[in-house]
């Protein structure tokens, strides 16, 4: 390759870094506790919201799960919201797989398990809407609480519950 080709290749790599198309390990959320909780997608249609959640085992031992993630929602001032956290959909919507019973799964080091949140953004109150700007999670009851990190370009979590006060949580599963 001539020097012109090397310069063009270097420019292409730098353009990808600037455009955010290249992700380095330094850009990944931290994993100080051996687990990392991330979200990268929220679907919104006609007031129904569905947020994917992934838990990565970045420890050195397999993790055994059989149940639901533990979830706390906080507003912009980090005050915990008074909302019902429901196992499964809680009747919010009929979604394939969302109300499947928990199954025992093993998550080896370096691999992930998935969950999801579902809610309706409906506001039928004179009170201000409930909006979660921060989410803390634990893999199971008694687990270590840590933040859910958005890996979207906006880099933010948004759980806009309106006045419903209910969040459905899918049991951990392996795709």
Protein Blocks (a to p, Z undefined) as FASTA:
>chain_A
ZZklmmmmmmmmmmmmmnopaccfklpccdfkopacddfbdcdeehiacdddddddfbfb
dcddedddddddddfkopacdddddehjkomaccehklgccddddddehiacdddddddd
dddbfbdcdddfbdcddfbghiacdddddfbfkopacddekjnopacddddddZZ
